Amino acid sequence: QHMPLGILQDSEFDAQTEIFNVEKGDKVYLYSDGVVEAETPDKEIFGSDRLKALLNTQGDDRFERVLSELKAFTGASNQNDDITLVEITCCDIPAAEHEEDNSGDEDFVLPWQLSVSLSVREMREQDPVAELSGMLGSLPVLARHKGVLHVLLSEMYSNALDHSILGLDSLSKEDYEKFSDYYKEREAQLHKLKDASIVFDLSFFPDPSEPRLEIRIQDSGKGYKGHISSDTDDKLHGRGLQIINNFCDKVSFSDNGTTLEAQYRL
């Protein structure tokens, strides 16, 4: 019904949604266009009609049936796009347990500081941003900001690791075809990395008139000073700093680009 995200300009995009009521046991299917555009060696495409016919059949094995038909249809031919299929089975939503309303407690929280140091091992083997944003999101005063904070931490971390430490060039993400090469190079450089560090310093200020979280990330790399702008454009690179700048009141580089600071108002 709608064009894929990222294809249309903002003025052309139709954000209308439809709401469907589901029952326990109903199934929802998500699929990439690589499913309906899958080809035989003779370039015949699988097509949406064939997919819908399979999904409209009876039985609980629709998912396996689609995969089996796809495999038989395409044979040994290489495909030009990813093939992704997801099946979601609807279930009952358990009654929500009563939770004490502690929203008023946000007016009485103390100021605090948190410092997290990452070595090469954590950079390779863990997802520090997910852990850190999870910790912050567990605090009542930050719970409703968890999603935004995860985005901010992700972009600041990527800026430090990818550009300052690994020395990757964001221009290599200028078009979609180069995205895969960029992340392959990222993995290769990270695997070869011997010694490096990234330090997150977070400070919370519960000022009643202007509560804020200040985020500072410092790395041991060569430094990187990207162009901080709130302008939107069609470039695929440089969006990280643009996102940070759009969410935060203040954003600045220092220490030859090895330190990035951002102030987020709650």
DOROKOL-691692 format. One line per 5 residues: their letters; for each residue x, y, z of N, C-alpha, C. Coordinates in Angstrom, 1 decimal. Layout:
// residues N
A) X:Y:Z:X:Y:Z:X:Y:Z; ...
***
This chain:
// residues 266
QHMPL) 0.8:-1.2:0.0:0.0:0.0:0.0:0.9:1.3:0.0; 1.9:1.3:0.8:2.8:2.5:0.9:4.1:2.1:0.3; 4.8:3.1:-0.2:6.2:3.0:-0.7:7.1:2.6:0.5; 8.2:2.0:0.2:9.2:1.7:1.3:9.7:3.0:1.9; 10.1:2.9:3.2:10.6:4.1:3.9:11.9:4.5:3.2
GILQD) 12.1:5.8:3.1:13.3:6.4:2.6:13.2:6.6:1.1; 12.2:6.2:0.4:12.0:6.4:-1.0:11.5:7.7:-1.4; 10.4:8.1:-0.7:9.7:9.4:-1.0:10.2:10.5:-0.1; 10.1:11.7:-0.6:10.4:12.9:0.1:9.3:13.1:1.2; 9.6:13.9:2.3:8.7:14.1:3.4:7.4:14.6:2.9
SEFDA) 7.3:15.5:1.9:6.1:16.1:1.4:5.2:15.0:0.7; 5.8:14.0:0.2:5.1:12.9:-0.6:4.7:11.7:0.3; 5.3:11.6:1.4:5.1:10.4:2.2:3.7:10.4:2.9; 3.0:9.3:2.7:1.7:9.1:3.3:1.8:8.3:4.6; 1.6:9.0:5.7:1.8:8.4:7.1:0.6:7.8:7.6
QTEIF) -0.5:7.7:6.8:-1.7:7.1:7.3:-1.6:5.6:7.7; -2.2:5.2:8.7:-2.1:3.8:9.2:-3.5:3.2:9.3; -3.6:1.9:9.3:-4.8:1.2:9.5:-4.7:0.3:10.7; -5.8:0.2:11.4:-5.8:-0.6:12.7:-6.7:-1.8:12.5; -6.2:-3.0:12.8:-6.9:-4.2:12.7:-7.0:-4.9:14.1
NVEKG) -8.1:-5.4:14.4:-8.3:-6.1:15.7:-7.9:-7.6:15.4; -7.2:-8.2:16.3:-6.8:-9.5:16.2:-7.3:-10.4:17.3; -7.3:-11.7:17.1:-7.7:-12.6:18.1:-6.6:-13.5:18.5; -6.7:-14.2:19.6:-5.6:-15.1:20.0:-5.5:-16.2:18.9; -4.3:-16.4:18.5:-4.0:-17.4:17.5:-3.8:-16.9:16.1
DKVYL) -4.3:-15.6:15.9:-4.1:-15.0:14.6:-2.6:-14.8:14.3; -2.3:-14.8:13.0:-0.9:-14.7:12.7:-0.7:-13.5:11.8; 0.4:-12.8:12.0:0.8:-11.6:11.2:2.1:-11.9:10.5; 2.2:-11.6:9.2:3.4:-12.0:8.5:4.1:-10.7:7.9; 5.3:-10.6:8.1:6.2:-9.5:7.6:7.1:-10.1:6.6
YSDGV) 7.4:-9.4:5.5:8.3:-9.9:4.5:8.9:-8.8:3.8; 10.2:-9.0:3.3:10.9:-8.0:2.5:10.5:-8.2:1.0; 10.8:-7.2:0.2:10.4:-7.4:-1.2:11.2:-8.4:-1.9; 12.3:-8.9:-1.2:13.1:-10.0:-1.8:12.3:-11.3:-1.9; 11.2:-11.4:-1.1:10.4:-12.6:-1.2:9.6:-12.6:-2.4
VEAET) 8.9:-11.6:-2.7:8.0:-11.5:-3.9:8.8:-11.3:-5.2; 10.0:-10.8:-5.0:10.9:-10.6:-6.2:11.9:-11.7:-6.4; 11.8:-12.8:-5.7:12.7:-13.9:-5.8:12.5:-14.5:-7.2; 13.6:-14.9:-7.9:13.5:-15.3:-9.3:13.9:-16.8:-9.5; 13.4:-17.4:-10.6:13.9:-18.7:-11.0:15.1:-18.4:-11.9
PDKEI) 15.8:-19.5:-12.3:16.9:-19.3:-13.2:16.5:-18.6:-14.5; 15.2:-18.7:-14.9:14.7:-18.1:-16.1:14.1:-16.7:-15.9; 14.4:-16.2:-14.7:13.9:-14.8:-14.4:12.4:-14.6:-14.1; 11.7:-15.7:-13.9:10.3:-15.6:-13.5:10.3:-15.2:-12.0; 9.5:-14.3:-11.6:9.4:-13.9:-10.2:8.4:-14.6:-9.4
FGSDR) 8.6:-14.7:-8.1:7.7:-15.5:-7.2:6.3:-14.8:-7.2; 6.3:-13.5:-7.0:5.1:-12.7:-7.1:4.3:-12.7:-5.8; 3.5:-11.6:-5.6:2.7:-11.4:-4.4:1.5:-12.3:-4.5; 0.9:-12.6:-5.6:-0.2:-13.5:-5.7:0.1:-14.9:-5.2; 1.3:-15.4:-5.6:1.7:-16.7:-5.2:1.9:-16.7:-3.7
LKALL) 2.5:-15.7:-3.1:2.7:-15.6:-1.7:1.3:-15.5:-0.9; 0.4:-14.7:-1.4:-0.9:-14.6:-0.7:-1.6:-15.9:-0.8; -1.6:-16.6:-1.9:-2.2:-17.9:-2.0:-1.7:-18.9:-0.9; -0.4:-18.9:-0.7:0.2:-19.8:0.3:-0.2:-19.4:1.7; -0.3:-18.1:2.0:-0.6:-17.6:3.3:-2.1:-17.8:3.6
NTQGD) -3.0:-17.9:2.6:-4.4:-18.1:2.8:-4.8:-19.5:2.9; -3.9:-20.4:2.8:-4.2:-21.9:3.0:-4.4:-22.2:4.5; -5.0:-23.3:4.7:-5.3:-23.7:6.1:-4.1:-24.4:6.7; -4.0:-24.5:8.0:-3.0:-25.2:8.7:-2.0:-24.2:9.4; -1.2:-24.8:10.3:-0.3:-24.0:11.1:1.1:-24.0:10.5
DRFER) 1.3:-24.6:9.3:2.6:-24.7:8.8:2.8:-23.7:7.6; 2.1:-22.6:7.6:2.2:-21.7:6.5:3.7:-21.2:6.3; 4.3:-20.8:7.4:5.7:-20.3:7.4:6.6:-21.3:6.7; 6.6:-22.6:7.2:7.4:-23.6:6.6:7.1:-23.8:5.1; 5.7:-23.7:4.8:5.3:-24.0:3.4:5.8:-22.9:2.5
VLSEL) 5.8:-21.6:2.9:6.3:-20.6:2.1:7.8:-20.7:1.8; 8.6:-21.1:2.9:10.0:-21.3:2.7:10.3:-22.4:1.8; 9.5:-23.5:1.9:9.7:-24.7:1.0:9.4:-24.3:-0.4; 8.3:-23.6:-0.6:7.9:-23.2:-2.0:9.0:-22.3:-2.6; 9.5:-21.3:-1.8:10.5:-20.4:-2.2:11.8:-21.2:-2.7
KAFTG) 12.2:-22.1:-1.9:13.4:-22.9:-2.2:13.2:-23.7:-3.5; 12.0:-24.3:-3.6:11.7:-25.1:-4.8:11.6:-24.2:-6.1; 11.1:-23.0:-5.9:10.9:-22.0:-7.0:12.2:-21.5:-7.5; 13.1:-21.1:-6.6:14.3:-20.4:-7.0:15.4:-21.4:-7.4; 15.3:-22.6:-6.8:16.3:-23.6:-7.2:17.7:-23.1:-6.7
ASNQN) 18.7:-23.3:-7.5:20.1:-22.9:-7.2:20.5:-21.5:-7.6; 19.5:-20.7:-8.1:19.8:-19.4:-8.7:20.1:-18.4:-7.6; 21.1:-17.6:-7.8:21.4:-16.5:-6.8:20.4:-15.4:-6.9; 20.1:-14.9:-5.7:19.1:-13.8:-5.6:19.8:-12.4:-5.5; 19.1:-11.4:-6.0:19.6:-10.1:-5.9:19.3:-9.3:-4.7
DDITL) 18.4:-9.8:-3.9:18.0:-9.1:-2.7:17.8:-10.0:-1.5; 17.8:-9.5:-0.3:17.6:-10.3:0.9:16.2:-10.9:0.9; 16.1:-12.1:1.4:14.8:-12.7:1.6:14.5:-12.9:3.1; 13.6:-12.1:3.6:13.2:-12.1:5.0:11.8:-12.3:5.2; 11.4:-13.3:6.0:10.0:-13.6:6.3:9.9:-13.8:7.9
VEITC) 8.9:-13.1:8.4:8.7:-13.1:9.9:7.2:-13.5:10.1; 7.0:-14.5:11.1:5.7:-14.9:11.5:5.5:-14.5:12.9; 4.4:-13.7:13.2:4.1:-13.4:14.6:2.7:-14.0:14.9; 2.7:-14.8:16.0:1.5:-15.4:16.5:0.9:-14.5:17.6; -0.3:-14.1:17.4:-1.0:-13.2:18.4:-1.4:-14.0:19.7
CDIPA) -1.2:-13.5:20.8:-1.6:-14.2:22.1:-2.3:-13.2:23.0; -2.8:-13.8:24.1:-3.5:-12.9:25.0:-2.5:-12.0:25.7; -3.0:-10.8:26.1:-2.2:-9.9:26.8:-2.5:-10.1:28.3; -1.6:-10.5:29.1:-1.9:-10.6:30.6:-2.4:-9.3:31.2; -3.3:-9.4:32.1:-3.7:-8.2:32.8:-2.6:-7.5:33.5
AEHEE) -2.5:-6.2:33.3:-1.4:-5.4:33.8:-1.5:-5.4:35.3; -0.3:-5.7:36.0:-0.3:-5.6:37.4:-0.3:-4.2:37.8; -0.9:-3.9:39.0:-0.9:-2.5:39.5:0.5:-2.1:39.9; 0.9:-1.0:39.4:2.2:-0.4:39.8:2.0:0.9:40.5; 2.6:1.0:41.6:2.5:2.3:42.4:3.0:3.4:41.5
DNSGD) 2.3:4.5:41.5:2.7:5.7:40.8:3.8:6.5:41.5; 5.0:6.4:41.0:6.1:7.1:41.6:6.5:8.3:40.8; 5.6:8.8:39.9:6.0:9.9:39.0:6.4:11.1:39.8; 5.8:11.3:40.9:6.1:12.5:41.7:7.5:12.4:42.3; 8.1:11.2:42.4:9.4:11.1:43.0:10.4:11.8:42.1
EDFVL) 10.1:12.0:40.8:11.1:12.6:40.0:11.5:14.0:40.5; 10.6:14.7:41.3:10.9:16.0:41.8:11.9:16.0:42.9; 12.2:14.8:43.4:13.1:14.7:44.6:14.3:13.8:44.4; 14.7:13.6:43.1:15.9:12.8:42.9:17.1:13.6:43.1; 18.2:12.9:43.4:19.5:13.5:43.7:20.3:13.6:42.4
PWQLS) 21.2:14.5:42.3:22.1:14.6:41.2:23.1:13.4:41.3; 23.5:12.9:40.1:24.5:11.8:40.1:25.4:11.8:38.9; 26.5:11.1:39.0:27.4:10.9:37.9:27.7:9.5:37.7; 27.9:9.1:36.5:28.3:7.7:36.1:29.4:7.7:35.1; 30.4:6.9:35.3:31.5:6.7:34.4:31.6:5.3:34.0
VSLSV) 31.7:5.0:32.7:31.9:3.7:32.1:33.1:3.7:31.2; 34.0:2.8:31.5:35.2:2.7:30.7:35.2:1.4:29.8; 35.5:1.5:28.6:35.4:0.3:27.7:36.8:0.1:27.1; 37.2:-1.2:27.1:38.4:-1.7:26.5:38.1:-2.3:25.2; 39.1:-2.7:24.5:38.9:-3.4:23.2:38.0:-4.6:23.3
REMRE) 38.2:-5.3:24.4:37.4:-6.5:24.6:35.9:-6.2:24.6; 35.5:-5.2:25.3:34.1:-4.8:25.4:33.6:-4.3:24.0; 34.5:-3.6:23.3:34.1:-3.1:22.0:33.8:-4.2:21.0; 34.6:-5.3:21.1:34.5:-6.4:20.2:33.3:-7.4:20.6; 33.2:-7.7:21.9:32.4:-8.8:22.3:31.0:-8.4:22.9
QDPVA) 30.8:-7.1:23.2:29.6:-6.7:23.9:28.9:-5.6:23.2; 27.7:-5.3:23.7:26.9:-4.2:23.1:26.8:-3.2:24.2; 27.8:-2.4:24.4:27.9:-1.4:25.6:26.7:-0.4:25.5; 26.3:0.0:24.4:25.2:1.0:24.3:23.9:0.4:24.8; 23.6:-0.8:24.4:22.4:-1.5:24.9:22.4:-1.6:26.4
ELSGM) 23.5:-2.0:27.0:23.6:-2.2:28.4:23.5:-0.8:29.1; 24.2:0.2:28.6:24.1:1.5:29.2:22.7:2.1:29.1; 22.1:2.1:28.0:20.8:2.6:27.8:19.8:1.9:28.7; 20.0:0.6:28.8:19.1:-0.2:29.7:19.2:0.2:31.1; 20.5:0.5:31.6:20.7:1.0:33.0:20.0:2.3:33.2
LGSLP) 20.1:3.2:32.2:19.5:4.5:32.4:18.0:4.4:32.3; 17.5:3.6:31.4:16.1:3.5:31.3:15.4:2.9:32.5; 16.1:2.2:33.4:15.6:1.6:34.6:15.3:2.7:35.6; 15.9:3.8:35.5:15.7:4.9:36.4:14.4:5.6:36.1; 13.5:5.8:37.1:12.2:6.4:36.8:12.3:7.8:36.1
VLARH) 13.3:8.6:36.5:13.4:9.9:35.9:13.8:9.9:34.4; 14.4:8.8:34.0:14.9:8.7:32.6:14.1:7.7:31.8; 13.1:7.0:32.4:12.5:5.9:31.7:11.8:6.3:30.4; 11.1:7.4:30.4:10.4:7.8:29.2:11.4:8.3:28.1; 12.6:8.6:28.5:13.6:9.1:27.6:14.5:8.0:27.0
KGVLH) 14.3:6.7:27.4:15.2:5.6:27.1:15.5:5.5:25.6; 14.4:5.6:24.8:14.6:5.5:23.3:15.5:6.5:22.8; 15.3:7.8:23.1:16.1:8.9:22.6:17.6:8.7:23.1; 17.7:8.4:24.4:19.1:8.2:25.0:19.8:7.1:24.3; 19.1:6.0:23.9:19.8:4.9:23.2:20.3:5.4:21.8
VLLSE) 19.5:6.2:21.2:19.9:6.8:19.9:21.2:7.7:20.1; 21.1:8.6:21.1:22.2:9.5:21.3:23.5:8.7:21.6; 23.4:7.8:22.5:24.6:7.0:22.9:25.1:6.2:21.7; 24.2:5.7:20.9:24.7:4.9:19.8:25.5:5.8:18.8; 24.9:6.9:18.5:25.6:7.8:17.5:26.9:8.3:18.1
MYSNA) 27.0:8.7:19.4:28.2:9.2:20.0:29.3:8.1:20.0; 28.8:6.9:20.3:29.7:5.7:20.4:30.3:5.4:19.0; 29.4:5.4:18.0:29.8:5.1:16.6:30.8:6.1:16.1; 30.6:7.4:16.5:31.5:8.4:16.1:32.9:8.2:16.7; 32.9:7.8:17.9:34.2:7.6:18.6:34.9:6.4:18.1
LDHSI) 34.2:5.3:18.0:34.8:4.0:17.5:35.1:4.0:16.1; 34.1:4.3:15.2:34.3:4.2:13.8:35.3:5.2:13.2; 35.2:6.4:13.6:36.0:7.5:13.0:37.2:7.9:13.7; 37.1:8.0:15.0:38.3:8.4:15.8:39.3:7.3:16.0; 38.8:6.1:16.4:39.7:5.0:16.7:40.0:4.1:15.5
LGLDS) 39.0:3.7:14.7:39.2:2.9:13.6:39.6:3.7:12.3; 39.3:5.0:12.3:39.7:5.8:11.2:38.9:5.6:9.9; 37.7:5.1:10.1:36.8:4.9:8.9:36.3:6.2:8.4; 36.1:6.3:7.1:35.6:7.5:6.4:34.1:7.4:6.2; 33.4:8.3:6.7:31.9:8.3:6.6:31.5:8.5:5.1
LSKED) 32.4:9.1:4.3:32.0:9.2:2.9:31.9:7.9:2.2; 32.5:6.8:2.7:32.3:5.5:2.1:30.9:5.0:2.2; 30.1:5.7:3.0:28.6:5.3:3.1:27.8:6.2:2.2; 28.4:6.8:1.2:27.8:7.8:0.3:26.6:7.2:-0.4; 26.6:5.9:-0.8:25.5:5.3:-1.4:25.2:3.9:-0.8
YEKFS) 24.0:3.4:-1.1:23.6:2.1:-0.5:24.5:1.0:-0.8; 25.1:0.9:-2.0:25.9:-0.2:-2.4:27.2:-0.3:-1.5; 27.6:0.9:-1.0:28.9:0.9:-0.2:28.6:0.6:1.3; 27.4:0.5:1.7:27.1:0.3:3.1:27.7:-1.0:3.6; 27.5:-2.1:2.8:28.0:-3.4:3.1:29.5:-3.4:3.3
DYYKE) 30.2:-2.8:2.3:31.6:-2.7:2.3:32.1:-1.9:3.6; 31.4:-0.9:3.9:31.8:-0.1:5.1:31.8:-1.0:6.4; 30.7:-1.7:6.6:30.6:-2.5:7.8:31.5:-3.8:7.8; 31.9:-4.2:6.6:32.9:-5.3:6.5:34.2:-4.8:6.9; 34.6:-3.6:6.5:35.8:-3.0:6.8:35.8:-2.7:8.3
REAQL) 34.7:-2.3:8.8:34.6:-2.0:10.3:34.9:-3.2:11.1; 34.3:-4.3:10.7:34.6:-5.6:11.5:36.1:-6.0:11.3; 36.6:-5.8:10.2:38.0:-6.2:10.0:39.0:-5.3:10.8; 38.7:-4.0:10.8:39.6:-3.1:11.6:39.4:-3.4:13.1; 38.2:-3.6:13.5:37.9:-3.9:15.0:38.6:-5.2:15.4
HKLKD) 38.7:-6.2:14.5:39.3:-7.4:14.8:40.8:-7.2:15.0; 41.4:-6.3:14.2:42.9:-6.1:14.3:43.2:-5.1:15.4; 42.3:-4.5:16.0:42.5:-3.4:17.0:43.2:-4.1:18.2; 44.3:-3.5:18.6:45.1:-4.0:19.8:44.8:-3.3:21.1; 44.8:-2.0:21.0:44.7:-1.2:22.3:43.9:0.1:22.0
ASIVF) 42.9:0.3:22.8:42.1:1.5:22.6:41.1:1.5:23.8; 40.6:2.7:24.0:39.6:2.9:25.1:38.6:4.0:24.8; 37.4:3.8:25.3:36.3:4.8:25.2:35.7:4.9:26.6; 35.5:6.1:27.0:35.0:6.4:28.3:33.7:7.3:28.2; 32.6:6.8:28.8:31.4:7.5:28.9:31.3:8.2:30.2
DLSFF) 31.1:9.5:30.3:30.8:10.2:31.6:29.5:10.8:31.5; 28.6:10.4:32.4:27.2:11.0:32.3:26.9:11.7:33.7; 26.4:12.8:33.6:26.0:13.6:34.8:24.6:14.1:34.7; 23.8:13.8:35.8:22.4:14.2:35.8:22.2:15.4:36.8; 21.5:16.4:36.3:21.3:17.6:37.1:19.8:17.8:37.2
PDPSE) 19.2:17.5:38.4:17.7:17.6:38.6:17.2:19.0:38.9; 17.7:19.9:38.1:17.2:21.3:38.3:15.7:21.4:38.0; 14.9:21.8:38.9:13.4:21.8:38.7:13.0:22.6:37.5; 13.7:23.7:37.2:13.4:24.5:36.0:13.9:23.9:34.7; 15.0:23.2:34.8:15.7:22.7:33.6:16.5:21.4:33.9
PRLEI) 15.8:20.3:34.2:16.6:19.0:34.4:17.3:18.6:33.2; 18.5:18.1:33.3:19.2:17.7:32.1:20.2:16.6:32.4; 20.6:16.0:31.3:21.6:14.9:31.4:22.7:15.3:30.4; 23.9:15.4:31.0:25.1:15.8:30.2:25.9:14.5:29.9; 26.2:14.3:28.6:26.9:13.1:28.2:28.2:13.5:27.6
RIQDS) 29.3:12.9:28.0:30.6:13.1:27.5:31.2:11.8:27.2; 31.8:11.7:25.9:32.5:10.5:25.5:33.8:10.9:25.0; 34.8:10.2:25.6:36.2:10.5:25.2:36.9:9.2:24.8; 37.7:9.3:23.7:38.3:8.1:23.1:39.8:8.3:23.0; 40.5:7.2:22.8:42.0:7.2:22.7:42.4:7.3:21.2
GKGYK) 41.5:7.6:20.3:41.9:7.6:18.9:42.5:8.9:18.4; 42.5:9.1:17.1:43.2:10.2:16.5:42.3:11.5:16.5; 41.0:11.3:16.9:40.1:12.4:16.9:39.3:12.5:15.6; 38.1:13.1:15.7:37.3:13.3:14.6:36.4:14.5:14.9; 36.4:15.4:14.0:35.5:16.6:14.1:34.5:16.6:12.9
GHISS) 33.4:16.0:13.1:32.4:16.1:12.0:31.7:17.4:12.0; 31.0:17.7:10.9:30.3:19.0:10.8:29.0:18.8:11.5; 28.7:19.6:12.5:27.5:19.6:13.3:26.5:20.5:12.6; 25.4:19.9:12.2:24.4:20.7:11.5:23.0:20.2:11.7; 22.0:21.0:11.8:20.6:20.6:12.0:19.9:20.5:10.6
DTDDK) 20.6:20.8:9.5:20.0:20.7:8.2:19.8:19.3:7.8; 18.7:19.0:7.2:18.4:17.7:6.6:18.7:17.6:5.2; 19.3:16.6:4.7:19.6:16.4:3.3:19.5:14.9:2.9; 19.9:14.6:1.7:19.7:13.2:1.2:21.0:12.4:1.4; 22.0:13.0:2.0:23.3:12.2:2.1:23.1:11.1:3.2
LHGRG) 23.8:10.0:2.9:23.7:8.8:3.8:24.7:8.9:4.9; 25.7:9.7:4.7:26.7:9.9:5.8:26.5:11.2:6.5; 27.1:11.2:7.7:27.0:12.4:8.5:25.7:12.7:9.3; 24.8:11.7:9.2:23.5:11.9:9.8:23.6:11.7:11.4; 24.6:11.0:11.8:24.7:10.8:13.3:24.8:12.1:14.0
LQIIN) 25.7:12.9:13.6:25.9:14.2:14.3:24.7:15.1:14.1; 24.0:15.0:13.0:22.8:15.7:12.8:21.7:15.3:13.8; 21.6:14.0:14.0:20.6:13.5:15.0:21.0:14.0:16.4; 22.2:13.9:16.8:22.7:14.4:18.1:22.3:15.8:18.3; 22.6:16.6:17.3:22.4:18.1:17.3:20.9:18.4:17.4
NFCDK) 20.0:17.6:16.8:18.6:17.8:16.8:18.0:17.5:18.1; 18.5:16.5:18.8:18.0:16.1:20.1:18.5:17.0:21.3; 19.7:17.5:21.1:20.4:18.1:22.3:20.5:19.6:22.2; 20.5:20.3:23.3:20.6:21.7:23.4:22.0:22.2:23.0; 23.0:21.5:23.4:24.4:21.9:23.2:25.2:20.6:22.7
VSFSD) 26.0:20.8:21.7:26.9:19.7:21.2:28.3:20.4:20.9; 29.3:19.8:21.4:30.7:20.4:21.1:31.7:19.3:21.1; 32.8:19.5:20.3:34.0:18.7:20.2:35.1:19.4:21.0; 36.0:18.7:21.5:37.2:19.2:22.2:38.3:18.2:22.1; 39.5:18.6:22.6:40.7:17.6:22.7:41.0:17.1:21.3
NGTTL) 41.0:18.0:20.3:41.3:17.6:18.9:40.4:16.5:18.4; 39.1:16.6:18.8:38.1:15.7:18.3:38.0:14.3:19.0; 38.7:14.1:20.1:38.6:12.9:20.8:37.6:13.0:21.9; 37.0:14.1:22.1:36.0:14.3:23.2:34.8:14.9:22.5; 33.6:14.3:22.8:32.3:14.9:22.3:31.4:15.0:23.5
EAQYR) 30.8:16.2:23.6:29.9:16.5:24.7:28.6:16.9:24.2; 27.5:16.4:24.9:26.2:16.8:24.5:25.3:17.0:25.7; 24.4:18.0:25.7:23.6:18.3:26.8:22.1:18.0:26.4; 21.5:17.1:27.0:20.1:16.7:26.7:19.2:17.1:27.8; 18.2:18.0:27.4:17.2:18.5:28.4:16.1:17.5:28.5
L) 15.7:17.2:29.8:14.7:16.2:30.1:13.3:16.9:30.1
***
